[in-house]
Amino acid sequence: MPRVRTVFLSDIHLGTRACQADRLLDFLREHPADRLYLVGDIIDFWSMSRSIHWSAAQNTVVQKILRRARHGEEVIFIPGNHDEALRDYVGTVFGEIRVESEWVHETADGRRLLLVHGDEFDQVTRYHKWVAVLGDMAYNLLVRINVWLSWGRRKLGVSGYWSLAGYAKRKVKKALEFIFEFEQSVIHAARSRGLDGVVCGHIHWAALREIEGLLYVNCGDWVDSCTAIVEHMDGRLELVQWLGKVSTPALETVLAGEV
């Protein structure tokens, strides 16, 4: 794959069994970039407080990111709620990786985008953390069940990828209402600052589209959907779902240069 200008990743959840580190490594190998944004929940301290699963592939992910930073790639890490302990180090640099609470990225075609993880716009996470923890445990259970379902589908020769967690989100009205309210909140924050859009994570629901004249970009995750946002050299943004050595456009992908 040719070099891209920027890669945006969020919700990798290193330290958990659900983390799909092998696929992420494939994606990173195929997408050299000028800059890399880590948009929160890269390390899952919440889950690690209950049990730790740190595979060799997850260790390699960390090493690869550090190596890219050492070799001149700009790497900026914006902690999320699952790695909020690292917010104590905002403004510092570790191994050439800058830690920031938020960032404004300017695309090659001149659009200015607010980068935040997004948990500050989630009322449950902010004010009812114990409910958020229970929800996180339930989500992780769905993801683990989905691993077995995917294995069964492969054994039966059923092609394509199907997500139990994604299906549950689409069918539960409250989940859809939450996603809509979240999107509106982050778009309002970008608009109030006079920016052209927002890049976030947090809700594990990848998207790239225009909302009320502003660009809404959500990186998705690397525990279920395996999605990332890529900025090409001309400023076009693309939402990519990584299913192996071949990337496929996600359902909501829009080349933002055409919006």
LUMFIKOL-194818 format. One record per residue: x, y, z of N, C-alpha, C in turn. Coordinates in nm, 3 decimals. Atoms other than C-alpha are relative to their C-alpha. Layout:
    n.east   n.north      n.up   ca.east   ca.north     ca.up    c.east   c.north      c.up
         X         Y         Z         X          Y         Z         X         Y         Z
...
***
This chain:
    n.east   n.north      n.up   ca.east   ca.north     ca.up    c.east   c.north      c.up
     0.084    -0.120     0.000     0.000      0.000     0.000     0.088     0.125     0.000
    -0.078    -0.123    -0.001     0.125      0.354    -0.070    -0.010     0.069     0.135
     0.000    -0.075    -0.124     0.212      0.584     0.215    -0.121     0.093     0.006
     0.113    -0.092    -0.018    -0.081      0.783     0.359     0.047     0.116     0.088
    -0.037    -0.118    -0.078    -0.078      1.122     0.527    -0.024    -0.022     0.150
     0.037     0.013    -0.140    -0.254      1.028     0.852    -0.079    -0.128     0.023
     0.081     0.114    -0.045    -0.391      0.724     1.036    -0.060     0.037     0.135
     0.071    -0.024    -0.126    -0.652      0.760     1.313    -0.049    -0.135     0.054
     0.042     0.125    -0.064    -0.706      0.470     1.556    -0.058     0.031     0.138
     0.051    -0.012    -0.137    -0.914      0.437     1.871    -0.046    -0.136     0.049
     0.065     0.117    -0.062    -1.044      0.173     2.113     0.065    -0.132    -0.042
    -0.074     0.123     0.027    -0.773     -0.088     2.064    -0.017    -0.098     0.117
     0.022     0.079    -0.122    -0.817     -0.214     2.425     0.106    -0.109     0.019
    -0.111     0.089    -0.035    -0.475     -0.367     2.472    -0.015    -0.047     0.145
     0.013     0.056    -0.135    -0.467     -0.595     2.776    -0.124    -0.084     0.018
     0.121     0.081    -0.006    -0.790     -0.778     2.692     0.006    -0.111    -0.104
     0.009     0.109     0.096    -0.871     -1.103     2.515    -0.067     0.043    -0.129
     0.077    -0.043     0.117    -1.102     -0.917     2.280     0.084     0.077    -0.101
    -0.084    -0.081     0.088    -0.822     -0.702     2.134     0.049    -0.083    -0.119
    -0.041     0.070     0.121    -0.759     -0.807     1.774     0.133     0.055    -0.050
    -0.132    -0.057     0.025    -0.391     -0.723     1.777     0.061    -0.050    -0.131
    -0.058     0.053     0.123    -0.296     -0.951     1.487    -0.050     0.076    -0.122
     0.055    -0.077     0.113    -0.531     -0.771     1.249     0.054     0.143     0.001
    -0.053    -0.136    -0.009    -0.410     -0.435     1.377     0.142     0.006    -0.052
    -0.137     0.004     0.050    -0.051     -0.533     1.308     0.003    -0.005    -0.152
     0.009     0.006     0.146    -0.144     -0.627     0.951    -0.033     0.138    -0.057
     0.042    -0.132     0.047    -0.317     -0.292     0.910     0.115     0.101     0.007
    -0.110    -0.095    -0.017    -0.020     -0.095     1.047     0.112    -0.026    -0.100
    -0.105     0.034     0.098     0.227     -0.280     0.822    -0.036     0.052    -0.139
     0.045    -0.038     0.134     0.017     -0.193     0.518    -0.029     0.150    -0.013
     0.034    -0.143     0.003    -0.035      0.173     0.614     0.108     0.086     0.066
    -0.097    -0.098    -0.049     0.288      0.369     0.667    -0.057     0.139    -0.015
     0.064    -0.132     0.000     0.198      0.728     0.746     0.097     0.106     0.049
    -0.077    -0.114    -0.052     0.336      1.072     0.820    -0.033     0.025     0.146
     0.040    -0.021    -0.140     0.139      1.089     1.145    -0.104    -0.105     0.039
     0.092     0.099    -0.057    -0.058      0.856     1.371    -0.066     0.061     0.123
     0.075    -0.046    -0.117    -0.331      0.964     1.612    -0.062    -0.121     0.070
     0.059     0.104    -0.084    -0.427      0.730     1.896    -0.110     0.068     0.082
     0.110    -0.081    -0.051    -0.772      0.855     1.990    -0.071    -0.070     0.117
     0.055     0.046    -0.126    -0.822      0.692     2.330    -0.034    -0.147     0.011
     0.026     0.140    -0.033    -0.884      0.356     2.498     0.095    -0.093    -0.075
    -0.103     0.083     0.063    -0.560      0.221     2.356     0.035    -0.116     0.095
    -0.024     0.102    -0.103    -0.487      0.034     2.682    -0.122    -0.003     0.091
     0.123     0.014    -0.078    -0.780     -0.103     2.881     0.031    -0.028     0.146
    -0.029     0.018    -0.142    -0.697     -0.041     3.246    -0.123    -0.047     0.077
     0.121     0.048    -0.067    -1.060     -0.105     3.341    -0.002    -0.153     0.003
     0.003     0.146     0.008    -1.051     -0.465     3.218     0.121    -0.063     0.069
    -0.122     0.055    -0.060    -0.694     -0.517     3.337    -0.007    -0.002     0.152
     0.017     0.003    -0.146    -0.806     -0.437     3.693    -0.073    -0.127     0.043
     0.069     0.126    -0.030    -1.020     -0.754     3.671     0.084    -0.120    -0.041
    -0.088     0.106     0.048    -0.790     -0.975     3.464     0.080     0.055    -0.116
    -0.090    -0.050     0.104    -0.498     -0.918     3.229     0.025    -0.109    -0.103
    -0.040     0.088     0.110    -0.449     -1.078     2.892     0.088     0.082    -0.094
    -0.095    -0.077     0.082    -0.137     -0.946     2.719     0.077    -0.097    -0.088
    -0.059     0.096     0.093    -0.041     -1.148     2.414     0.127     0.055    -0.063
    -0.121    -0.042     0.072     0.280     -1.140     2.213    -0.035     0.101    -0.110
     0.042    -0.093     0.106     0.089     -0.967     1.932    -0.029     0.138     0.057
     0.028    -0.130    -0.062    -0.028     -0.693     2.168     0.130     0.071     0.036
    -0.131    -0.057    -0.030     0.330     -0.641     2.282     0.065     0.055    -0.127
    -0.056    -0.045     0.126     0.433     -0.612     1.918    -0.067     0.127    -0.049
     0.070    -0.124     0.037     0.166     -0.347     1.859     0.066     0.120     0.067
    -0.065    -0.109    -0.073     0.324     -0.130     2.130     0.138     0.029    -0.059
    -0.134    -0.017     0.057     0.674     -0.190     1.990    -0.004     0.066    -0.136
     0.009    -0.055     0.136     0.561     -0.108     1.637    -0.034     0.149     0.005
     0.035    -0.142    -0.012     0.401      0.222     1.743     0.119     0.081     0.047
    -0.120    -0.068    -0.049     0.713      0.319     1.938     0.105     0.012    -0.111
    -0.098    -0.001     0.109     0.929      0.227     1.639    -0.037     0.104    -0.105
     0.044    -0.099     0.098     0.720      0.440     1.405     0.029     0.141     0.051
    -0.028    -0.132    -0.058     0.757      0.735     1.643     0.149     0.030    -0.006
    -0.146    -0.022     0.004     1.135      0.687     1.663     0.049     0.029    -0.140
    -0.044    -0.016     0.139     1.161      0.678     1.286    -0.061     0.124    -0.066
     0.040    -0.129     0.053     1.003      1.020     1.247    -0.148     0.020    -0.022
     0.144    -0.017     0.014     0.630      0.952     1.231    -0.053     0.076     0.122
     0.058    -0.074    -0.112     0.439      1.204     1.443    -0.109    -0.084     0.063
     0.100     0.081    -0.071     0.243      1.009     1.705    -0.055     0.081     0.117
     0.067    -0.073    -0.107    -0.009      1.183     1.930    -0.105    -0.091     0.063
     0.088     0.088    -0.076    -0.196      0.992     2.201    -0.095     0.084     0.085
     0.104    -0.068    -0.077    -0.525      1.126     2.340    -0.069    -0.104     0.087
     0.058     0.105    -0.084    -0.621      0.909     2.641    -0.153     0.006     0.006
     0.145     0.009    -0.016    -0.979      0.788     2.680    -0.035    -0.036     0.143
     0.042     0.034    -0.136    -1.179      0.673     2.980     0.062    -0.130     0.049
    -0.060     0.126    -0.044    -1.030      0.322     2.983     0.149     0.014     0.031
    -0.140    -0.027    -0.035    -0.676      0.463     2.994     0.013     0.141     0.057
     0.003    -0.136    -0.055    -0.769      0.780     3.184     0.114     0.029     0.096
    -0.114    -0.022    -0.089    -0.478      0.727     3.426     0.111     0.075    -0.071
    -0.105    -0.066     0.076    -0.255      0.855     3.147    -0.029     0.147    -0.024
     0.032    -0.142     0.011    -0.436      1.188     3.149     0.083     0.084     0.098
    -0.088    -0.070    -0.093    -0.211      1.278     3.441     0.129     0.044    -0.068
    -0.126    -0.028     0.069     0.072      1.295     3.185    -0.021     0.084    -0.126
     0.027    -0.087     0.115    -0.094      1.530     2.933     0.107     0.109    -0.007
    -0.103    -0.100     0.021     0.167      1.761     2.785     0.141    -0.055     0.004
    -0.132     0.062    -0.005     0.454      1.515     2.821     0.022    -0.087    -0.124
    -0.038     0.084     0.114     0.639      1.300     2.569     0.066    -0.127     0.053
    -0.058     0.128    -0.036     0.714      0.929     2.612     0.044    -0.072    -0.127
    -0.047     0.072     0.118     0.933      0.756     2.356    -0.041     0.065    -0.130
     0.036    -0.080     0.118     0.862      1.034     2.103    -0.151     0.004    -0.024
     0.147    -0.006     0.012     0.484      0.995     2.161    -0.051     0.111     0.091
     0.056    -0.112    -0.077     0.305      1.312     2.271    -0.135    -0.039     0.058
     0.128     0.024    -0.066     0.020      1.283     2.522    -0.074     0.132     0.011
     0.079    -0.122     0.000    -0.254      1.543     2.476    -0.144    -0.033     0.038
     0.139     0.022    -0.037    -0.606      1.584     2.613    -0.092     0.008    -0.121
     0.072    -0.014     0.126    -0.732      1.686     2.267     0.096     0.060    -0.101
    -0.089    -0.052     0.105    -0.591      1.809     1.937    -0.086     0.054    -0.114
     0.065    -0.046     0.123    -0.686      2.000     1.624     0.089    -0.040    -0.116
    -0.074     0.048     0.117    -0.577      1.830     1.303    -0.048     0.074    -0.123
     0.035    -0.064     0.126    -0.566      2.015     0.973     0.031    -0.094    -0.115
    -0.018     0.091     0.113    -0.617      1.799     0.667     0.077     0.071    -0.112
    -0.079    -0.056     0.110    -0.417      1.846     0.350    -0.080     0.101    -0.082
     0.082    -0.095     0.075    -0.712      2.029     0.194    -0.057     0.110     0.089
     0.027    -0.118    -0.080    -0.738      2.274     0.483    -0.112    -0.007     0.102
     0.107     0.009    -0.100    -1.019      2.141     0.704     0.059    -0.027     0.139
    -0.049     0.013    -0.136    -0.966      2.167     1.079    -0.096    -0.085     0.081
     0.082     0.100    -0.068    -1.091      1.873     1.285     0.042    -0.012     0.147
    -0.024     0.020    -0.144    -1.125      1.843     1.664     0.018    -0.149     0.027
    -0.025     0.139    -0.039    -0.973      1.521     1.799    -0.022    -0.016     0.149
     0.028     0.033    -0.140    -1.121      1.391     2.125    -0.040    -0.147     0.006
     0.047     0.138    -0.012    -1.187      1.044     2.259    -0.152    -0.003    -0.002
     0.145    -0.010     0.003    -1.547      1.135     2.336    -0.071    -0.033     0.128
     0.068     0.039    -0.123    -1.616      1.005     2.686    -0.053     0.121     0.077
     0.048    -0.119    -0.068    -1.658      1.363     2.807    -0.139     0.041    -0.047
     0.135    -0.027     0.050    -1.978      1.372     2.599    -0.097    -0.113     0.031
     0.082     0.115    -0.040    -2.112      1.049     2.750    -0.041     0.020     0.146
     0.047    -0.032    -0.135    -2.327      1.130     3.053     0.011    -0.119     0.095
    -0.012     0.119    -0.085    -2.320      0.771     3.182     0.143    -0.015     0.050
    -0.140     0.014    -0.039    -1.941      0.753     3.180     0.042     0.110     0.096
    -0.040    -0.114    -0.084    -1.908      1.097     3.340    -0.058    -0.006     0.139
     0.068    -0.015    -0.129    -2.162      1.068     3.618    -0.045    -0.132     0.064
     0.043     0.129    -0.055    -2.245      0.697     3.663     0.100    -0.107    -0.044
    -0.107     0.085     0.050    -1.916      0.517     3.618    -0.028    -0.148     0.025
     0.026     0.142    -0.028    -2.035      0.194     3.783    -0.093    -0.060    -0.106
     0.087     0.048     0.107    -2.309      0.167     3.518     0.083    -0.021    -0.127
    -0.087     0.013     0.117    -2.046      0.224     3.249     0.086    -0.126     0.009
    -0.082     0.121    -0.019    -1.830     -0.054     3.398    -0.083    -0.125    -0.027
     0.087     0.115     0.026    -2.124     -0.297     3.396    -0.029    -0.014    -0.149
     0.024     0.002     0.144    -2.201     -0.200     3.038     0.121    -0.051    -0.076
    -0.125     0.045     0.063    -1.838     -0.255     2.945     0.016    -0.151     0.013
    -0.010     0.145    -0.022    -1.846     -0.605     3.098    -0.097    -0.074    -0.091
     0.099     0.063     0.087    -2.165     -0.689     2.906     0.045     0.003    -0.146
    -0.048    -0.012     0.138    -2.014     -0.560     2.580     0.112    -0.100    -0.027
    -0.110     0.094     0.016    -1.699     -0.765     2.633    -0.050    -0.144    -0.012
     0.059     0.134     0.010    -1.916     -1.074     2.686    -0.055    -0.024    -0.139
     0.052     0.014     0.136    -2.093     -1.013     2.355     0.112    -0.022    -0.101
    -0.113     0.013     0.093    -1.758     -0.974     2.179     0.061    -0.140     0.010
    -0.058     0.134    -0.018    -1.627     -1.302     2.328    -0.092    -0.107    -0.058
     0.094     0.094     0.061    -1.944     -1.486     2.226     0.012     0.006    -0.151
    -0.011    -0.017     0.145    -1.898     -1.342     1.878     0.120    -0.075    -0.057
    -0.117     0.077     0.045    -1.554     -1.507     1.857    -0.041    -0.144    -0.030
     0.047     0.138     0.020    -1.720     -1.848     1.896    -0.098    -0.008    -0.118
     0.093    -0.002     0.113    -1.998     -1.755     1.652     0.075     0.009    -0.133
    -0.080    -0.014     0.123    -1.739     -1.649     1.394     0.069    -0.132    -0.035
    -0.063     0.131     0.022    -1.558     -1.981     1.441    -0.101    -0.098    -0.060
     0.104     0.089     0.051    -1.885     -2.169     1.387    -0.039     0.032    -0.142
     0.035    -0.040     0.137    -1.968     -1.967     1.076     0.106    -0.046    -0.100
    -0.108     0.046     0.089    -1.626     -2.046     0.928    -0.009    -0.151    -0.022
     0.010     0.145     0.010    -1.671     -2.418     1.002    -0.115    -0.041    -0.092
     0.117     0.029     0.084    -2.010     -2.409     0.828     0.015     0.055    -0.141
    -0.024    -0.056     0.132    -1.861     -2.227     0.531    -0.080     0.124    -0.031
     0.076    -0.123     0.020    -2.063     -1.910     0.586     0.097     0.116    -0.019
    -0.095    -0.108     0.030    -1.880     -1.618     0.426    -0.048     0.132     0.060
     0.034    -0.134    -0.050    -1.869     -1.257     0.542     0.017     0.011     0.150
    -0.017    -0.027    -0.142    -1.832     -1.095     0.880    -0.131     0.047     0.060
     0.123    -0.039    -0.069    -2.123     -1.065     1.125     0.033     0.025     0.146
    -0.033    -0.040    -0.137    -2.104     -0.888     1.461    -0.123    -0.008     0.089
     0.108     0.009    -0.097    -2.328     -0.987     1.751    -0.016     0.132     0.075
     0.007    -0.127    -0.072    -2.238     -0.668     1.938    -0.061     0.110    -0.087
     0.057    -0.098     0.092    -2.317     -0.457     1.633    -0.148    -0.023    -0.023
     0.141     0.034     0.018    -2.646     -0.640     1.580    -0.082     0.048     0.120
     0.070    -0.042    -0.121    -2.745     -0.574     1.943    -0.017     0.152     0.002
     0.010    -0.146     0.003    -2.668     -0.202     1.902    -0.107     0.046    -0.097
     0.098    -0.042     0.100    -2.879     -0.178     1.588    -0.143    -0.029     0.042
     0.135     0.043    -0.038    -3.176     -0.354     1.750    -0.050     0.063     0.129
     0.043    -0.057    -0.127    -3.179     -0.188     2.091    -0.022     0.150    -0.017
     0.037    -0.139     0.025    -3.361      0.144     2.065     0.082     0.096     0.086
    -0.074    -0.088    -0.090    -3.184      0.294     2.368     0.143     0.018    -0.048
    -0.137    -0.010     0.051    -2.845      0.216     2.215     0.005     0.097    -0.118
     0.003    -0.090     0.115    -2.941      0.395     1.893    -0.022     0.145     0.043
     0.022    -0.135    -0.052    -3.071      0.694     2.089     0.128     0.056     0.060
    -0.126    -0.044    -0.062    -2.743      0.708     2.283     0.100     0.042    -0.107
    -0.094    -0.031     0.107    -2.538      0.702     1.962    -0.037     0.133    -0.064
     0.045    -0.125     0.061    -2.749      0.981     1.810     0.033     0.120     0.090
    -0.027    -0.110    -0.093    -2.717      1.200     2.122     0.149     0.027     0.010
    -0.146    -0.014    -0.005    -2.342      1.136     2.136     0.049     0.076    -0.122
    -0.043    -0.066     0.123    -2.295      1.238     1.773    -0.037     0.149     0.000
     0.043    -0.139    -0.004    -2.496      1.556     1.822     0.087     0.082     0.096
    -0.080    -0.071    -0.100    -2.292      1.649     2.131     0.139     0.034    -0.051
    -0.136    -0.026     0.046    -1.951      1.612     1.970     0.000     0.097    -0.118
     0.012    -0.096     0.111    -2.066      1.797     1.656    -0.021     0.140     0.055
     0.022    -0.132    -0.061    -2.190      2.083     1.876     0.131     0.057     0.054
    -0.129    -0.046    -0.054    -1.847      2.098     2.045     0.090     0.052    -0.111
    -0.082    -0.046     0.112    -1.671      2.125     1.708    -0.053     0.132    -0.056
     0.060    -0.121     0.054    -1.916      2.389     1.585     0.028     0.121     0.090
    -0.020    -0.111    -0.094    -1.875      2.600     1.901     0.142     0.054    -0.006
    -0.139    -0.045     0.012    -1.501      2.620     1.830     0.032     0.051    -0.139
    -0.022    -0.048     0.135    -1.546      2.720     1.470     0.079    -0.097    -0.086
    -0.075     0.101     0.074    -1.401      2.392     1.340    -0.089    -0.066    -0.105
     0.072     0.060     0.113    -1.499      2.186     1.037    -0.053    -0.140     0.029
     0.048     0.134    -0.032    -1.564      1.856     1.214     0.071    -0.055     0.121
    -0.055     0.066    -0.118    -1.462      1.607     1.480     0.038    -0.143    -0.034
    -0.042     0.140     0.007    -1.271      1.279     1.501     0.000    -0.053     0.142
     0.011     0.053    -0.135    -1.352      1.062     1.802    -0.004    -0.153    -0.004
     0.016     0.145    -0.013    -1.396      0.706     1.928    -0.109    -0.026     0.102
     0.079     0.024    -0.121    -1.551      0.576     2.251    -0.120    -0.092    -0.018
     0.124     0.077     0.007    -1.881      0.431     2.128     0.010    -0.125    -0.087
    -0.022     0.121     0.081    -1.730      0.157     1.905    -0.101    -0.008    -0.116
     0.096    -0.005     0.110    -1.950      0.266     1.614     0.062     0.087    -0.110
    -0.074    -0.073     0.103    -1.741      0.361     1.311    -0.092     0.076    -0.093
     0.080    -0.082     0.089    -1.872      0.640     1.093     0.086     0.106    -0.065
    -0.065    -0.110     0.071    -1.761      0.897     0.839    -0.106     0.065    -0.087
     0.108    -0.063     0.073    -2.033      1.134     0.727    -0.017     0.146     0.045
     0.029    -0.140    -0.032    -2.162      1.490     0.733    -0.124     0.007     0.087
     0.114    -0.026    -0.086    -2.393      1.602     1.014    -0.015     0.151     0.014
     0.029    -0.143    -0.011    -2.549      1.948     0.992     0.115     0.087    -0.054
    -0.103    -0.078     0.066    -2.274      2.069     0.761     0.141    -0.021     0.051
    -0.133     0.030    -0.055    -1.984      1.937     0.973     0.032    -0.147    -0.020
    -0.044     0.137     0.021    -1.780      1.623     0.932     0.006    -0.075     0.132
    -0.004     0.086    -0.118    -1.842      1.351     1.191     0.077    -0.127    -0.034
    -0.087     0.115     0.026    -1.570      1.085     1.206     0.017    -0.078     0.129
    -0.024     0.088    -0.115    -1.563      0.791     1.448     0.085    -0.116    -0.047
    -0.099     0.099     0.044    -1.269      0.552     1.428    -0.049    -0.144     0.016
     0.042     0.137    -0.023    -1.463      0.247     1.551     0.084    -0.066     0.107
    -0.075     0.072    -0.104    -1.260     -0.014     1.739     0.080    -0.115    -0.061
    -0.079     0.117     0.038    -1.019     -0.308     1.728    -0.028    -0.118     0.093
     0.044     0.119    -0.073    -1.216     -0.553     1.941    -0.113    -0.069    -0.074
     0.115     0.056     0.070    -1.511     -0.605     1.709     0.006     0.030    -0.149
     0.013    -0.035     0.142    -1.527     -0.412     1.382     0.132     0.012    -0.073
    -0.133    -0.016     0.061    -1.152     -0.358     1.320    -0.003     0.109    -0.109
     0.012    -0.112     0.093    -1.190     -0.014     1.163     0.098     0.110     0.037
    -0.090    -0.113    -0.019    -0.967      0.288     1.119    -0.035     0.106    -0.103
     0.015    -0.110     0.095    -0.970      0.625     0.948     0.136     0.031    -0.060
    -0.123    -0.031     0.072    -0.708      0.704     0.684    -0.020     0.131    -0.075
    -0.002    -0.121     0.083    -0.628      1.045     0.538     0.102    -0.019    -0.111
    -0.090     0.012     0.114    -0.482      1.027     0.190     0.076     0.132    -0.021
    -0.087    -0.116     0.017    -0.222      1.273     0.065    -0.071     0.124    -0.050
     0.075    -0.116     0.049    -0.483      1.495    -0.099    -0.104     0.048     0.100
     0.093    -0.044    -0.103    -0.684      1.527     0.225    -0.128    -0.081     0.008
     0.118     0.085    -0.006    -0.952      1.270     0.143     0.008    -0.093     0.121
     0.008     0.093    -0.112    -1.065      1.068     0.445    -0.074    -0.125    -0.043
     0.064     0.126     0.032    -1.158      0.704     0.422    -0.014    -0.085     0.126
     0.022     0.093    -0.110    -1.310      0.467     0.676     0.025    -0.140    -0.053
    -0.041     0.132     0.048    -1.147      0.126     0.635    -0.031    -0.106     0.103
     0.015     0.117    -0.086    -1.257     -0.205     0.781     0.103    -0.103    -0.043
    -0.112     0.088     0.032    -0.961     -0.440     0.802    -0.036    -0.144     0.035
     0.040     0.139    -0.021    -1.056     -0.805     0.755     0.113    -0.097    -0.034
    -0.114     0.083     0.037    -0.711     -0.933     0.671     0.096     0.081    -0.082
    -0.096    -0.071     0.084    -0.458     -0.843     0.407    -0.067     0.097    -0.096
     0.072    -0.087     0.092    -0.729     -0.674     0.203    -0.097     0.086     0.080
     0.093    -0.090    -0.067    -0.912     -0.368     0.332    -0.126     0.014    -0.083
     0.126    -0.021     0.069    -1.276     -0.311     0.250    -0.065     0.126     0.052
     0.071    -0.119    -0.048    -1.480      0.008     0.263    -0.111    -0.040     0.097
     0.109     0.027    -0.091    -1.709      0.008     0.565    -0.129     0.057    -0.059
     0.129    -0.035     0.059    -2.081      0.055     0.500    -0.022     0.150    -0.004
     0.027    -0.144    -0.005    -2.083      0.421     0.603     0.113     0.083    -0.054
    -0.117    -0.074     0.048    -1.757      0.514     0.433    -0.040     0.107    -0.102
     0.015    -0.109     0.095    -1.759      0.849     0.256     0.137     0.060    -0.020
    -0.125    -0.071     0.023    -1.459      1.005     0.090    -0.026     0.146     0.031
     0.040    -0.129    -0.054    -1.473      1.323     0.290     0.039     0.117    -0.089
    -0.035    -0.107     0.093    -1.305      1.527     0.021    -0.113     0.034    -0.095
     0.111    -0.021     0.091    -1.628      1.491    -0.176    -0.124     0.048     0.073
     0.117    -0.043    -0.077    -1.863      1.593     0.109    -0.023     0.149    -0.016
***
